[in-house]
């Protein structure tokens, strides 16, 4: 990156270290931090949507809808996360390519499943083989967002369902006694009160979500844990920047990063909880 880095083997001390930390691979590691933060921000809206949908479905008076909500939360919560992360993205990716294959390559008569192989025409690939690397990374990131949303949406639904049930029924009956409709009671009384009971559970889920981001590697996204292992491993003299096993330093830096992220998150949730409980009787 810098002119002084043209001959790394002739460098020493801090100059060598500064050149080492600005290599293209390290730049990819720094970029992966933005990938992790981007995932955390991108996945919150679908998680909350699925969480509310699941919680309201479980409270529905229509039996099939209620069964669907209970089934979604129970099945997803009952499957180990790593199993779901290994299965669902592959299944979703193959489902998309299968549909594209049937539409774009209807004249191909060979079966898609050939033994242990899944074979579709080139036009059905998602993304296309000739597409830029950006599109491949974007597709992997999209699969990650969908997978995280489905898994944590189920846990969020269970948390919100419990919070909705925790609101004292006397407050809801009082609202109805004042002439509020069911819709008004829900939005003006039930929902504001619900957040006070839901935020502690949601904060725990957020912390677990942060800790689950290393699972990105299972989805083909090179996250900071992957780069820490890749860059920290011993590099012999055949490499431009040779060094012993430095994984302890890289993973130590990751420890600081995740602790700082969780610390900031906890401070933010404390402020949100204080604001949500302002003026409510349960604040004490």
Short mmCIF file of the C-alpha atoms (twelve columns), coordinates in Angstrom:
data_MODEL
# 
_entry.id   MODEL 
# 
loop_
_atom_site.group_PDB 
_atom_site.id 
_atom_site.type_symbol 
_atom_site.label_atom_id 
_atom_site.label_alt_id 
_atom_site.label_comp_id 
_atom_site.label_asym_id 
_atom_site.label_seq_id 
_atom_site.Cartn_x 
_atom_site.Cartn_y 
_atom_site.Cartn_z 
_atom_site.pdbx_PDB_model_num 
ATOM 1   C CA . UNK A 1   0.000   0.000   0.000   1 
ATOM 2   C CA . UNK A 2   2.879   2.375   0.832   1 
ATOM 3   C CA . UNK A 3   6.122   2.857   -1.084  1 
ATOM 4   C CA . UNK A 4   8.191   1.765   1.897   1 
ATOM 5   C CA . UNK A 5   6.372   -1.588  1.788   1 
ATOM 6   C CA . UNK A 6   7.842   -2.526  -1.608  1 
ATOM 7   C CA . UNK A 7   10.502  -4.733  0.015   1 
ATOM 8   C CA . UNK A 8   8.924   -6.237  3.150   1 
ATOM 9   C CA . UNK A 9   11.898  -8.494  3.906   1 
ATOM 10  C CA . UNK A 10  14.121  -5.452  4.371   1 
ATOM 11  C CA . UNK A 11  11.819  -3.863  6.964   1 
ATOM 12  C CA . UNK A 12  11.973  -4.130  10.726  1 
ATOM 13  C CA . UNK A 13  10.063  -3.086  13.814  1 
ATOM 14  C CA . UNK A 14  7.041   -0.789  13.583  1 
ATOM 15  C CA . UNK A 15  7.638   -0.132  9.892   1 
ATOM 16  C CA . UNK A 16  7.329   -3.853  9.155   1 
ATOM 17  C CA . UNK A 17  4.217   -4.080  11.369  1 
ATOM 18  C CA . UNK A 18  2.534   -1.095  9.707   1 
ATOM 19  C CA . UNK A 19  3.121   -2.604  6.270   1 
ATOM 20  C CA . UNK A 20  1.944   -6.009  7.490   1 
ATOM 21  C CA . UNK A 21  -1.320  -4.604  8.882   1 
ATOM 22  C CA . UNK A 22  -2.136  -2.800  5.615   1 
ATOM 23  C CA . UNK A 23  -1.882  -5.765  3.250   1 
ATOM 24  C CA . UNK A 24  -4.887  -6.556  1.010   1 
ATOM 25  C CA . UNK A 25  -5.813  -9.538  3.204   1 
ATOM 26  C CA . UNK A 26  -5.895  -7.347  6.277   1 
ATOM 27  C CA . UNK A 27  -8.030  -4.875  4.353   1 
ATOM 28  C CA . UNK A 28  -10.428 -7.779  3.688   1 
ATOM 29  C CA . UNK A 29  -10.467 -8.493  7.419   1 
ATOM 30  C CA . UNK A 30  -11.324 -4.873  8.206   1 
ATOM 31  C CA . UNK A 31  -14.052 -5.006  5.569   1 
ATOM 32  C CA . UNK A 32  -15.442 -8.148  7.215   1 
ATOM 33  C CA . UNK A 33  -16.061 -6.084  10.364  1 
ATOM 34  C CA . UNK A 34  -18.411 -3.922  8.313   1 
ATOM 35  C CA . UNK A 35  -20.006 -7.125  7.008   1 
ATOM 36  C CA . UNK A 36  -20.748 -8.287  10.554  1 
ATOM 37  C CA . UNK A 37  -22.131 -4.900  11.572  1 
ATOM 38  C CA . UNK A 38  -24.148 -4.726  8.347   1 
ATOM 39  C CA . UNK A 39  -25.647 -8.139  9.044   1 
ATOM 40  C CA . UNK A 40  -26.676 -7.105  12.562  1 
ATOM 41  C CA . UNK A 41  -28.425 -4.006  11.213  1 
ATOM 42  C CA . UNK A 42  -29.993 -5.711  8.197   1 
ATOM 43  C CA . UNK A 43  -31.388 -8.660  10.125  1 
ATOM 44  C CA . UNK A 44  -33.231 -6.693  12.842  1 
ATOM 45  C CA . UNK A 45  -36.301 -5.652  10.748  1 
ATOM 46  C CA . UNK A 46  -37.074 -9.187  9.453   1 
ATOM 47  C CA . UNK A 47  -36.466 -10.644 12.918  1 
ATOM 48  C CA . UNK A 48  -38.959 -8.236  14.475  1 
ATOM 49  C CA . UNK A 49  -41.445 -8.836  11.647  1 
ATOM 50  C CA . UNK A 50  -41.287 -12.615 12.047  1 
ATOM 51  C CA . UNK A 51  -41.309 -12.229 15.821  1 
ATOM 52  C CA . UNK A 52  -44.494 -10.166 15.828  1 
ATOM 53  C CA . UNK A 53  -46.079 -12.378 13.194  1 
ATOM 54  C CA . UNK A 54  -45.292 -15.509 15.198  1 
ATOM 55  C CA . UNK A 55  -46.431 -14.001 18.499  1 
ATOM 56  C CA . UNK A 56  -49.715 -12.722 17.072  1 
ATOM 57  C CA . UNK A 57  -50.270 -16.036 15.271  1 
ATOM 58  C CA . UNK A 58  -49.929 -17.885 18.572  1 
ATOM 59  C CA . UNK A 59  -52.598 -15.610 20.061  1 
ATOM 60  C CA . UNK A 60  -54.954 -15.962 17.105  1 
ATOM 61  C CA . UNK A 61  -58.461 -17.296 17.661  1 
ATOM 62  C CA . UNK A 62  -58.251 -19.079 14.284  1 
ATOM 63  C CA . UNK A 63  -56.938 -22.562 14.999  1 
ATOM 64  C CA . UNK A 64  -54.878 -23.125 11.794  1 
ATOM 65  C CA . UNK A 65  -53.158 -19.751 12.248  1 
ATOM 66  C CA . UNK A 66  -52.477 -20.544 15.898  1 
ATOM 67  C CA . UNK A 67  -51.074 -23.961 14.975  1 
ATOM 68  C CA . UNK A 68  -48.828 -22.336 12.376  1 
ATOM 69  C CA . UNK A 69  -47.444 -19.904 14.956  1 
ATOM 70  C CA . UNK A 70  -46.856 -22.626 17.540  1 
ATOM 71  C CA . UNK A 71  -45.298 -24.897 14.921  1 
ATOM 72  C CA . UNK A 72  -42.922 -22.196 13.669  1 
ATOM 73  C CA . UNK A 73  -41.634 -21.242 17.108  1 
ATOM 74  C CA . UNK A 74  -41.441 -24.809 18.411  1 
ATOM 75  C CA . UNK A 75  -39.742 -26.384 15.396  1 
ATOM 76  C CA . UNK A 76  -37.130 -23.681 14.805  1 
ATOM 77  C CA . UNK A 77  -36.327 -23.342 18.508  1 
ATOM 78  C CA . UNK A 78  -36.028 -27.115 18.800  1 
ATOM 79  C CA . UNK A 79  -33.441 -27.504 16.022  1 
ATOM 80  C CA . UNK A 80  -29.784 -26.737 16.897  1 
ATOM 81  C CA . UNK A 81  -28.707 -23.502 15.226  1 
ATOM 82  C CA . UNK A 82  -25.714 -25.030 13.488  1 
ATOM 83  C CA . UNK A 83  -27.893 -27.775 11.956  1 
ATOM 84  C CA . UNK A 84  -30.345 -25.187 10.669  1 
ATOM 85  C CA . UNK A 85  -27.520 -23.038 9.290   1 
ATOM 86  C CA . UNK A 86  -26.054 -26.028 7.469   1 
ATOM 87  C CA . UNK A 87  -29.376 -27.223 6.041   1 
ATOM 88  C CA . UNK A 88  -31.591 -24.231 5.279   1 
ATOM 89  C CA . UNK A 89  -29.250 -22.123 3.072   1 
ATOM 90  C CA . UNK A 90  -28.436 -25.150 0.917   1 
ATOM 91  C CA . UNK A 91  -32.112 -26.075 0.647   1 
ATOM 92  C CA . UNK A 92  -33.129 -22.498 -0.195  1 
ATOM 93  C CA . UNK A 93  -30.327 -22.094 -2.728  1 
ATOM 94  C CA . UNK A 94  -31.251 -25.357 -4.466  1 
ATOM 95  C CA . UNK A 95  -34.965 -24.476 -4.413  1 
ATOM 96  C CA . UNK A 96  -34.277 -21.157 -6.167  1 
ATOM 97  C CA . UNK A 97  -32.023 -22.788 -8.751  1 
ATOM 98  C CA . UNK A 98  -34.544 -25.602 -9.309  1 
ATOM 99  C CA . UNK A 99  -37.340 -23.116 -10.036 1 
ATOM 100 C CA . UNK A 100 -35.074 -21.107 -12.347 1 
ATOM 101 C CA . UNK A 101 -34.038 -24.333 -14.081 1 
ATOM 102 C CA . UNK A 102 -37.666 -25.286 -14.763 1 
ATOM 103 C CA . UNK A 103 -38.409 -21.822 -16.151 1 
ATOM 104 C CA . UNK A 104 -35.249 -21.011 -18.099 1 
ATOM 105 C CA . UNK A 105 -34.263 -24.506 -19.224 1 
ATOM 106 C CA . UNK A 106 -37.578 -26.263 -19.792 1 
ATOM 107 C CA . UNK A 107 -36.122 -28.087 -22.801 1 
ATOM 108 C CA . UNK A 108 -33.523 -29.900 -20.655 1 
ATOM 109 C CA . UNK A 109 -34.829 -33.402 -20.015 1 
ATOM 110 C CA . UNK A 110 -32.110 -34.725 -17.716 1 
ATOM 111 C CA . UNK A 111 -33.136 -34.906 -14.046 1 
ATOM 112 C CA . UNK A 112 -31.776 -32.260 -11.738 1 
ATOM 113 C CA . UNK A 113 -30.879 -34.751 -9.025  1 
ATOM 114 C CA . UNK A 114 -28.294 -37.136 -10.448 1 
ATOM 115 C CA . UNK A 115 -27.165 -39.363 -7.607  1 
ATOM 116 C CA . UNK A 116 -25.471 -37.137 -5.041  1 
ATOM 117 C CA . UNK A 117 -25.132 -34.267 -7.518  1 
ATOM 118 C CA . UNK A 118 -27.501 -31.344 -8.006  1 
ATOM 119 C CA . UNK A 119 -27.136 -30.302 -11.651 1 
ATOM 120 C CA . UNK A 120 -28.931 -27.330 -13.229 1 
ATOM 121 C CA . UNK A 121 -28.227 -25.492 -16.451 1 
ATOM 122 C CA . UNK A 122 -25.836 -22.548 -16.381 1 
ATOM 123 C CA . UNK A 123 -28.672 -20.060 -16.947 1 
ATOM 124 C CA . UNK A 124 -30.328 -21.250 -13.727 1 
ATOM 125 C CA . UNK A 125 -27.311 -20.696 -11.497 1 
ATOM 126 C CA . UNK A 126 -27.887 -18.215 -8.683  1 
ATOM 127 C CA . UNK A 127 -25.960 -16.065 -9.196  1 
ATOM 128 C CA . UNK A 128 -24.706 -16.768 -12.699 1 
ATOM 129 C CA . UNK A 129 -21.238 -18.254 -13.039 1 
ATOM 130 C CA . UNK A 130 -20.096 -15.268 -15.087 1 
ATOM 131 C CA . UNK A 131 -21.371 -12.758 -12.516 1 
ATOM 132 C CA . UNK A 132 -18.932 -10.541 -10.647 1 
ATOM 133 C CA . UNK A 133 -17.679 -11.643 -7.226  1 
ATOM 134 C CA . UNK A 134 -19.804 -8.903  -5.674  1 
ATOM 135 C CA . UNK A 135 -23.013 -10.691 -6.706  1 
ATOM 136 C CA . UNK A 136 -21.801 -13.990 -5.247  1 
ATOM 137 C CA . UNK A 137 -21.001 -12.269 -1.952  1 
ATOM 138 C CA . UNK A 138 -24.318 -10.396 -2.005  1 
ATOM 139 C CA . UNK A 139 -26.222 -13.663 -2.554  1 
ATOM 140 C CA . UNK A 140 -24.386 -15.321 0.331   1 
ATOM 141 C CA . UNK A 141 -25.101 -12.294 2.525   1 
ATOM 142 C CA . UNK A 142 -28.794 -12.434 1.579   1 
ATOM 143 C CA . UNK A 143 -28.971 -16.111 2.530   1 
ATOM 144 C CA . UNK A 144 -27.336 -15.220 5.835   1 
ATOM 145 C CA . UNK A 145 -29.917 -12.502 6.553   1 
ATOM 146 C CA . UNK A 146 -32.819 -14.835 5.740   1 
ATOM 147 C CA . UNK A 147 -31.399 -17.672 7.841   1 
ATOM 148 C CA . UNK A 148 -30.634 -15.486 10.852  1 
ATOM 149 C CA . UNK A 149 -34.086 -13.885 10.574  1 
ATOM 150 C CA . UNK A 150 -35.904 -17.230 10.583  1 
ATOM 151 C CA . UNK A 151 -33.908 -18.625 13.521  1 
ATOM 152 C CA . UNK A 152 -33.994 -15.572 15.750  1 
ATOM 153 C CA . UNK A 153 -37.499 -14.645 14.609  1 
ATOM 154 C CA . UNK A 154 -38.751 -17.797 16.326  1 
ATOM 155 C CA . UNK A 155 -37.035 -16.895 19.601  1 
ATOM 156 C CA . UNK A 156 -38.301 -13.329 19.309  1 
ATOM 157 C CA . UNK A 157 -41.839 -14.591 18.736  1 
ATOM 158 C CA . UNK A 158 -41.670 -16.634 21.918  1 
ATOM 159 C CA . UNK A 159 -40.324 -13.629 23.862  1 
ATOM 160 C CA . UNK A 160 -43.011 -11.273 22.534  1 
ATOM 161 C CA . UNK A 161 -45.732 -13.850 23.158  1 
ATOM 162 C CA . UNK A 162 -44.682 -14.105 26.786  1 
ATOM 163 C CA . UNK A 163 -44.477 -10.327 27.109  1 
ATOM 164 C CA . UNK A 164 -47.979 -9.876  25.690  1 
ATOM 165 C CA . UNK A 165 -49.318 -12.382 28.198  1 
ATOM 166 C CA . UNK A 166 -47.453 -10.656 31.050  1 
ATOM 167 C CA . UNK A 167 -49.361 -7.380  30.719  1 
ATOM 168 C CA . UNK A 168 -51.879 -7.236  33.603  1 
ATOM 169 C CA . UNK A 169 -55.336 -8.036  32.301  1 
ATOM 170 C CA . UNK A 170 -56.823 -5.443  34.631  1 
ATOM 171 C CA . UNK A 171 -55.245 -2.665  32.577  1 
ATOM 172 C CA . UNK A 172 -56.761 -4.051  29.395  1 
ATOM 173 C CA . UNK A 173 -60.174 -4.380  31.018  1 
ATOM 174 C CA . UNK A 174 -59.908 -0.804  32.255  1 
ATOM 175 C CA . UNK A 175 -59.174 0.412   28.723  1 
ATOM 176 C CA . UNK A 176 -62.226 -1.432  27.417  1 
ATOM 177 C CA . UNK A 177 -64.299 0.025   30.239  1 
ATOM 178 C CA . UNK A 178 -63.352 3.509   29.034  1 
ATOM 179 C CA . UNK A 179 -64.850 2.628   25.670  1 
ATOM 180 C CA . UNK A 180 -61.723 1.722   23.716  1 
ATOM 181 C CA . UNK A 181 -62.113 -0.787  20.908  1 
ATOM 182 C CA . UNK A 182 -60.005 -3.943  20.809  1 
ATOM 183 C CA . UNK A 183 -57.678 -2.305  18.262  1 
ATOM 184 C CA . UNK A 184 -57.287 0.842   20.381  1 
ATOM 185 C CA . UNK A 185 -56.680 -1.225  23.491  1 
ATOM 186 C CA . UNK A 186 -53.994 -3.224  21.756  1 
ATOM 187 C CA . UNK A 187 -52.065 -0.280  20.275  1 
ATOM 188 C CA . UNK A 188 -52.512 2.253   23.085  1 
ATOM 189 C CA . UNK A 189 -52.292 0.047   26.174  1 
ATOM 190 C CA . UNK A 190 -51.215 -3.499  25.400  1 
ATOM 191 C CA . UNK A 191 -48.251 -2.736  23.113  1 
ATOM 192 C CA . UNK A 192 -46.671 0.051   25.214  1 
ATOM 193 C CA . UNK A 193 -46.899 -2.099  28.340  1 
ATOM 194 C CA . UNK A 194 -45.619 -5.165  26.503  1 
ATOM 195 C CA . UNK A 195 -42.241 -3.594  25.673  1 
ATOM 196 C CA . UNK A 196 -41.298 -3.337  29.339  1 
ATOM 197 C CA . UNK A 197 -41.609 -7.107  29.700  1 
ATOM 198 C CA . UNK A 198 -40.092 -7.901  26.296  1 
ATOM 199 C CA . UNK A 199 -36.947 -5.743  26.348  1 
ATOM 200 C CA . UNK A 200 -34.928 -7.890  28.823  1 
ATOM 201 C CA . UNK A 201 -35.522 -10.968 26.673  1 
ATOM 202 C CA . UNK A 202 -34.880 -9.069  23.448  1 
ATOM 203 C CA . UNK A 203 -31.597 -7.727  24.827  1 
ATOM 204 C CA . UNK A 204 -30.494 -11.286 25.581  1 
ATOM 205 C CA . UNK A 205 -31.431 -12.355 22.053  1 
ATOM 206 C CA . UNK A 206 -29.428 -9.446  20.632  1 
ATOM 207 C CA . UNK A 207 -26.356 -10.561 22.607  1 
ATOM 208 C CA . UNK A 208 -26.810 -14.121 21.359  1 
ATOM 209 C CA . UNK A 209 -27.188 -12.799 17.809  1 
ATOM 210 C CA . UNK A 210 -23.872 -10.963 18.138  1 
ATOM 211 C CA . UNK A 211 -22.184 -14.129 19.354  1 
ATOM 212 C CA . UNK A 212 -23.756 -16.124 16.501  1 
ATOM 213 C CA . UNK A 213 -22.234 -13.979 13.744  1 
ATOM 214 C CA . UNK A 214 -19.211 -16.334 13.373  1 
ATOM 215 C CA . UNK A 215 -21.708 -18.795 11.857  1 
ATOM 216 C CA . UNK A 216 -21.493 -16.601 8.755   1 
ATOM 217 C CA . UNK A 217 -18.604 -18.757 7.607   1 
ATOM 218 C CA . UNK A 218 -20.974 -21.725 7.308   1 
ATOM 219 C CA . UNK A 219 -22.911 -19.671 4.756   1 
ATOM 220 C CA . UNK A 220 -19.869 -18.917 2.631   1 
ATOM 221 C CA . UNK A 221 -19.333 -15.402 4.046   1 
ATOM 222 C CA . UNK A 222 -15.778 -14.754 5.203   1 
ATOM 223 C CA . UNK A 223 -16.219 -13.079 8.569   1 
ATOM 224 C CA . UNK A 224 -13.665 -11.720 11.018  1 
ATOM 225 C CA . UNK A 225 -13.243 -15.084 12.770  1 
ATOM 226 C CA . UNK A 226 -12.265 -16.681 9.455   1 
ATOM 227 C CA . UNK A 227 -9.702  -13.963 8.752   1 
ATOM 228 C CA . UNK A 228 -8.323  -14.129 12.299  1 
ATOM 229 C CA . UNK A 229 -7.658  -17.825 11.854  1 
ATOM 230 C CA . UNK A 230 -6.330  -17.342 8.323   1 
ATOM 231 C CA . UNK A 231 -3.995  -14.445 9.074   1 
ATOM 232 C CA . UNK A 232 -2.959  -15.502 12.555  1 
ATOM 233 C CA . UNK A 233 -1.684  -18.939 11.569  1 
ATOM 234 C CA . UNK A 234 2.053   -19.445 11.226  1 
ATOM 235 C CA . UNK A 235 3.531   -18.104 7.980   1 
ATOM 236 C CA . UNK A 236 6.854   -19.564 6.881   1 
ATOM 237 C CA . UNK A 237 9.565   -17.825 4.881   1 
ATOM 238 C CA . UNK A 238 7.759   -18.629 1.620   1 
ATOM 239 C CA . UNK A 239 5.310   -15.855 2.538   1 
ATOM 240 C CA . UNK A 240 6.085   -12.184 2.054   1 
ATOM 241 C CA . UNK A 241 5.329   -11.438 5.693   1 
ATOM 242 C CA . UNK A 242 6.617   -14.440 7.607   1 
ATOM 243 C CA . UNK A 243 5.670   -14.739 11.279  1 
ATOM 244 C CA . UNK A 244 5.059   -17.414 13.941  1 
ATOM 245 C CA . UNK A 245 1.631   -18.496 15.149  1 
ATOM 246 C CA . UNK A 246 -0.111  -15.243 16.111  1 
ATOM 247 C CA . UNK A 247 -3.640  -16.561 16.428  1 
ATOM 248 C CA . UNK A 248 -3.728  -15.722 20.137  1 
ATOM 249 C CA . UNK A 249 -3.247  -12.040 19.290  1 
ATOM 250 C CA . UNK A 250 -5.843  -12.046 16.534  1 
ATOM 251 C CA . UNK A 251 -8.425  -13.818 18.658  1 
ATOM 252 C CA . UNK A 252 -7.553  -11.541 21.555  1 
ATOM 253 C CA . UNK A 253 -8.410  -8.583  19.300  1 
ATOM 254 C CA . UNK A 254 -11.708 -10.302 18.431  1 
ATOM 255 C CA . UNK A 255 -12.383 -10.723 22.158  1 
ATOM 256 C CA . UNK A 256 -11.975 -6.980  22.659  1 
ATOM 257 C CA . UNK A 257 -14.145 -6.228  19.616  1 
ATOM 258 C CA . UNK A 258 -17.038 -8.432  20.746  1 
ATOM 259 C CA . UNK A 259 -16.829 -7.241  24.363  1 
ATOM 260 C CA . UNK A 260 -16.939 -3.635  23.186  1 
ATOM 261 C CA . UNK A 261 -19.889 -4.368  20.894  1 
ATOM 262 C CA . UNK A 262 -21.849 -6.078  23.667  1 
ATOM 263 C CA . UNK A 263 -20.978 -3.260  26.113  1 
ATOM 264 C CA . UNK A 264 -22.302 -0.619  23.722  1 
ATOM 265 C CA . UNK A 265 -25.395 -2.751  23.085  1 
ATOM 266 C CA . UNK A 266 -26.117 -3.096  26.807  1 
ATOM 267 C CA . UNK A 267 -25.828 0.671   27.326  1 
ATOM 268 C CA . UNK A 268 -28.248 1.213   24.434  1 
ATOM 269 C CA . UNK A 269 -30.779 -1.298  25.822  1 
ATOM 270 C CA . UNK A 270 -30.571 0.331   29.259  1 
ATOM 271 C CA . UNK A 271 -31.569 3.652   27.707  1 
ATOM 272 C CA . UNK A 272 -34.353 2.054   25.663  1 
ATOM 273 C CA . UNK A 273 -35.726 0.259   28.737  1 
ATOM 274 C CA . UNK A 274 -35.674 3.463   30.794  1 
ATOM 275 C CA . UNK A 275 -37.567 5.290   28.075  1 
ATOM 276 C CA . UNK A 276 -40.095 2.484   27.533  1 
ATOM 277 C CA . UNK A 277 -40.870 2.150   31.259  1 
ATOM 278 C CA . UNK A 278 -41.231 5.884   31.865  1 
ATOM 279 C CA . UNK A 279 -44.549 6.620   33.521  1 
ATOM 280 C CA . UNK A 280 -45.604 2.965   33.791  1 
ATOM 281 C CA . UNK A 281 -46.483 1.342   37.080  1 
ATOM 282 C CA . UNK A 282 -44.190 -1.625  36.423  1 
ATOM 283 C CA . UNK A 283 -41.150 0.676   36.210  1 
ATOM 284 C CA . UNK A 284 -40.506 0.265   39.926  1 
# 
